[in-house]
Amino acid sequence: MDRVARHGSLRSEVYRRLRDDILIGRYPSGTALTEAQISREMGVSRTPVREAISQLTLDGLVFSTPNKSIIVQGFDNNDIHDLYDVRRIMEVIAAARAAEKMSDEQIRELQEVYDREASETRARVSTAALQDLDNNFHEKIFFGSGSKVFRNILTSISIYTRHARLVSLATPGRSLKVIDEHGRILAAIKNRDSQAAGQAMRDHIDNAAMNFMTVSHKGG
């Protein structure tokens, strides 16, 4: 059993590392990889690499060629735009449900995350640290919605948009706007106002998507 558990853990670790390297652009779209290359770089056998690649293929992040090369396809800006569209629909509903269903303890935890996020934003900590707090804020709402389906889907989307959100959050002035937007979401949830919570979340996602698209077009 321990051997099986270790194998599963190694496979998951290889998968997460490859997925994250693709999503942050370490392996840009079009990059050709091989199992042997990945095995050498990670210091593991080919078996967990092969299994990780199978999962990445299902995720749509790589595809295999007849000569056994693995080609990275990643997510382009159109894909990110689609993910923001999905977030706009699902996170609005999640926020509205959270306003109705979150326990007092869950709301206190959300407040604590927000307070820390606001404090560290004003202290100008690293963008990566702020992104972790941003993730935490949204995840508290995913869980607070009371829906396992919403939680699982939105957590996956959060992973896939990680790099896009990091780019957006690094824009001068954006982190302070995020604090204001999160504050509106939190206030609506604390007031148990599902309509206001949904609208505040919609405004937040709209602003985040618009900011990312503006930044990415400038970069292009």
Residue pairs with C-beta under 8 A, 6 or more apart in sequence:
7 47
7 48
10 44
10 48
11 48
11 51
11 52
13 48
14 38
14 42
14 44
14 48
14 49
14 51
14 52
15 51
15 52
15 55
15 56
17 42
18 27
18 38
18 52
18 53
18 56
19 56
19 59
19 61
19 159
20 162
21 27
22 56
22 61
22 62
22 72
22 74
23 61
23 74
23 75
23 159
23 160
23 162
23 163
24 162
24 163
25 74
25 163
27 33
27 72
27 74
28 72
28 74
29 72
29 73
29 74
29 76
30 71
30 72
30 73
31 71
31 72
32 69
32 70
32 71
32 72
33 62
33 69
33 70
33 71
33 72
34 68
34 69
34 70
35 46
35 49
35 50
35 53
35 68
35 70
36 46
38 49
38 53
39 45
39 46
39 49
42 49
53 62
53 64
53 70
56 62
57 63
57 64
60 73
61 72
61 73
61 74
61 75
62 70
62 71
62 72
62 73
63 70
63 71
63 73
64 70
64 71
65 71
75 83
75 160
77 213
77 216
77 220
80 161
80 164
80 212
80 216
81 209
81 213
83 157
83 160
83 161
83 164
84 161
84 205
84 208
84 209
84 212
86 157
87 154
87 157
87 161
87 205
87 209
88 202
88 205
88 206
88 209
90 150
90 153
90 154
90 157
91 138
91 141
91 154
91 201
91 205
92 198
92 199
92 201
92 202
92 205
93 145
93 150
93 198
94 141
94 142
94 144
94 145
94 147
94 150
94 154
94 201
95 141
95 145
95 185
95 188
95 189
95 197
95 198
95 200
95 201
96 194
96 195
96 197
96 198
96 201
97 144
97 145
97 146
97 147
97 150
97 194
98 141
98 144
98 145
98 146
98 189
98 197
99 188
99 189
99 191
99 192
99 193
99 194
99 196
99 197
99 198
100 192
100 194
101 144
101 145
101 146
102 110
102 144
102 189
106 140
106 143
106 144
107 144
107 189
107 190
109 140
110 137
110 140
110 141
110 144
110 186
110 189
111 186
111 190
113 133
113 136
113 137
113 140
114 137
114 182
114 183
114 186
116 133
117 130
117 133
117 134
117 136
117 137
117 179
117 182
118 179
118 183
120 129
120 130
120 133
121 130
121 175
121 176
121 178
121 179
127 166
127 169
127 170
127 175
128 166
130 169
130 175
130 178
131 162
131 165
131 166
131 169
134 165
134 169
134 178
134 182
135 158
135 162
137 182
138 154
138 158
139 155
139 158
141 185
141 189
141 201
142 150
142 151
142 154
142 155
143 151
144 189
145 151
164 212
164 216
165 208
165 212
167 212
167 215
167 216
168 174
168 208
168 211
168 212
168 215
169 175
169 178
171 211
171 215
174 211
177 207
178 204
178 208
181 200
181 203
181 204
181 207
182 204
184 200
184 203
184 204
185 197
185 200
185 201
185 204
187 196
187 200
188 194
188 196
188 197
188 199
188 200
189 197
